[in-house]
């Protein structure tokens, strides 16, 4: 300390300041340097994240999502045969091979395998900093495979056929598929899944399955668990990258809850039962508000209560078709179109990090479904005009 005092006194003599003022000035300078370092480290983290996203973002932009664009789907729809359709799809880099003579179920399975393979390659390329979200989003694919197992066992289908209809993905490993295929009853499949993210929701829905003798309660439970997992993934993402994930989860939750309400009313489900499928975390609607909408007697009244929101604006064009057909499918497609527009905005807003990746994976799912619609039409020799309303694009319905 004596050495420090002597230095301060020497500086004081040269500057005319007392030692206390010099000490305070030194501490202030040190704080400024530390602040600069903190700010620099923050920018360094941002730059590090941007660098880690450079390749995956460039990759998905190069691949693109051609089959959510009206003009590209219109070109596919002009095909005369399934073979010609496949050639056009392959010209856009899709390594899909479908035989015209194959049964429709086999064609569906090939499309499912292709999509899951695409998602697997995609997951291998995403940065670890945002991987929890995309892994959670992949649970939607897991739940579809588990639905196949539950429906098949409920219908009494043989283990060999169940094996052939299921595709390994995520927690749905070959061993789990084998266990599902050889289960004696649906309850055994639920038991196999008790330690997974689906376990609690399935166990709670099992009594309804037995009461109704329908797999629908269990299927809704799988969807519910997957959506919850997607929402929970927000907490596992670095705050610097949470923007697009948080916005997507809020919008996706709202859309899913609105669809739950519309379908429940269309199918005449008991509001209390349907409310079990409502998830919290919406961007604009609290879960209590969605449960309140379930008590609304008719779909037109539900739509009226949505007026003034972006969701109503999105579906308003399809309301006349709904009134004409009494089907909620046109409303569903318009909400999906709205989702495509929103993820496109996310891709533009967060163009250096997660935005383009979220847009790609959402659009890829809809692309595969659009291709499936066309494959079904060509395989069944159905006029494309008859199914054009099922094709969902960023710009509208073909």
JOFENFEN-V297084 format. One record per residue. N is the residue number from 0. PHI is phi in whole degrees, -180 to 180 (* if undefined). BURIAL is 1 if it has 9 or more other C-alpha atoms within 8 Angstrom, else 0. Layout:
N,PHI,BURIAL
N,PHI,BURIAL
This chain:
0,*,0
1,-59,0
2,-63,0
3,-65,0
4,-62,1
5,-63,0
6,-64,0
7,-62,1
8,-66,1
9,-67,0
10,-66,1
11,-63,1
12,-66,0
13,-82,0
14,-105,0
15,85,0
16,-98,1
17,-83,0
18,-63,1
19,-65,0
20,-65,0
21,-65,1
22,-63,1
23,-63,0
24,-63,0
25,-64,0
26,-64,0
27,-63,0
28,-64,0
29,-63,0
30,-63,0
31,-63,0
32,-63,0
33,-63,0
34,-62,0
35,-61,0
36,-63,0
37,-62,0
38,-61,0
39,-61,0
40,-64,0
41,-63,0
42,-65,0
43,-63,0
44,-62,0
45,-61,1
46,-64,0
47,-64,0
48,-63,1
49,-59,1
50,-63,0
51,-69,0
52,-92,1
53,-57,1
54,-69,0
55,-60,1
56,-67,1
57,-62,0
58,-64,0
59,-70,1
60,-68,0
61,-68,0
62,-71,0
63,69,0
64,-133,1
65,-63,1
66,-94,1
67,-117,1
68,-104,1
69,-57,1
70,-65,0
71,-70,1
72,-68,1
73,-63,1
74,-65,0
75,-62,1
76,-66,1
77,-81,0
78,-61,1
79,-103,0
80,-139,0
81,-64,1
82,-62,1
83,-64,1
84,-59,1
85,-63,1
86,-62,0
87,-66,1
88,-66,1
89,-65,1
90,-62,0
91,-97,0
92,91,0
93,-85,0
94,-85,0
95,-109,1
96,-131,0
97,-124,1
98,-94,0
99,-61,0
100,-83,0
101,-72,0
102,-61,0
103,-60,0
104,-62,0
105,-68,0
106,-65,1
107,-62,1
108,-65,1
109,-63,1
110,-63,1
111,-62,0
112,-64,1
113,-63,1
114,-61,1
115,-66,1
116,-66,0
117,-60,0
118,-66,1
119,-61,0
120,-64,0
121,-62,0
122,-62,1
123,-65,0
124,-100,0
125,-78,1
126,-64,1
127,-60,0
128,-65,1
129,-122,1
130,-58,1
131,-55,1
132,-66,1
133,-71,1
134,-64,1
135,-66,1
136,-61,1
137,-67,1
138,-65,1
139,-62,1
140,-72,1
141,-58,1
142,-64,1
143,-66,0
144,-68,1
145,-69,1
146,-62,1
147,-59,1
148,-63,1
149,-67,1
150,-62,1
151,-66,1
152,-67,1
153,-60,1
154,-83,0
155,76,0
156,-75,1
157,-68,0
158,-57,0
159,-62,0
160,-71,0
161,-60,1
162,-55,1
163,-70,0
164,-93,0
165,-105,1
166,-123,0
167,-61,1
168,-162,1
169,58,0
170,-74,0
171,-82,1
172,-83,1
173,-55,0
174,-66,0
175,-66,1
176,-60,1
177,-63,1
178,-65,1
179,-64,1
180,-63,1
181,-99,0
182,-68,1
183,-80,0
184,-151,0
185,-61,1
186,-57,0
187,-68,1
188,-65,1
189,-58,1
190,-63,0
191,-63,1
192,-102,1
193,-63,1
194,-94,0
195,-105,0
196,-66,1
197,-93,1
198,-58,1
199,-64,0
200,-63,1
201,-67,1
202,-61,1
203,-68,0
204,-93,1
205,-62,1
206,-59,0
207,-65,1
208,-59,1
209,-72,0
210,-65,0
211,-92,0
212,53,0
213,-139,0
214,-82,1
215,-57,0
216,-59,1
217,-73,1
218,-66,1
219,-66,1
220,-64,1
221,-65,1
222,-61,1
223,-62,1
224,-64,1
225,-65,1
226,-66,1
227,-61,1
228,-64,1
229,-61,1
230,-65,1
231,-67,0
232,-64,1
233,-57,1
234,-75,0
235,-105,0
236,-106,1
237,-55,0
238,-55,0
239,-66,0
240,-112,1
241,-75,1
242,-51,1
243,-66,1
244,-66,1
245,-62,1
246,-64,1
247,-63,1
248,-59,1
249,-63,1
250,-67,1
251,-64,1
252,-65,1
253,-56,1
254,-62,1
255,-63,0
256,-66,1
257,-63,1
258,-64,1
259,-60,1
260,-64,1
261,-64,1
262,-68,1
263,-62,1
264,-69,1
265,-65,1
266,-92,0
267,69,0
268,-72,1
269,-65,0
270,-55,1
271,-65,0
272,-67,0
273,-64,1
274,-64,1
275,-66,0
276,-94,1
277,-80,1
278,-117,1
279,-81,0
280,111,1
281,-68,1
282,-72,1
283,-120,0
284,-118,0
285,-71,1
286,-62,1
287,-65,0
288,-68,0
289,-67,1
290,-66,1
291,-65,0
292,-63,1
293,-63,1
294,-82,0
295,-69,1
296,-63,0
297,-131,0
298,-64,1
299,-56,0
300,-69,1
301,-63,1
302,-62,1
303,-62,0
304,-73,0
305,-86,1
306,-60,1
307,92,0
308,-110,0
309,-63,0
310,-67,1
311,-66,1
312,-58,1
313,-68,1
314,-98,1
315,-59,0
316,-66,0
317,-94,1
318,-62,1
319,-59,0
320,-68,1
321,-62,1
322,-65,0
323,-76,0
324,-104,0
325,61,0
326,-111,0
327,-85,1
328,-56,0
329,-59,1
330,-68,1
331,-61,1
332,-64,1
333,-69,1
334,-68,1
335,-69,1
336,-61,1
337,-61,1
338,-61,1
339,-60,1
340,-64,1
341,-67,0
342,-71,1
343,-66,1
344,-67,0
345,-61,1
346,-64,1
347,-79,1
348,-72,0
349,-111,1
350,-72,1
351,-98,1
352,-129,1
353,-82,1
354,-55,1
355,-62,1
356,-70,1
357,-64,1
358,-59,1
359,-60,1
360,-71,1
361,-69,1
362,-66,1
363,-63,1
364,-60,1
365,-71,1
366,-59,1
367,-63,1
368,-69,0
369,-62,1
370,-62,1
371,-61,1
372,-58,1
373,-67,1
374,-61,1
375,-61,1
376,-65,1
377,-69,1
378,-65,1
379,-92,0
380,54,0
381,-98,0
382,-59,0
383,-60,1
384,-59,0
385,-72,0
386,-118,1
387,-60,1
388,-68,1
389,-87,1
390,-88,1
391,-103,1
392,-130,1
393,-65,1
394,-94,0
395,136,1
396,-98,1
397,-66,1
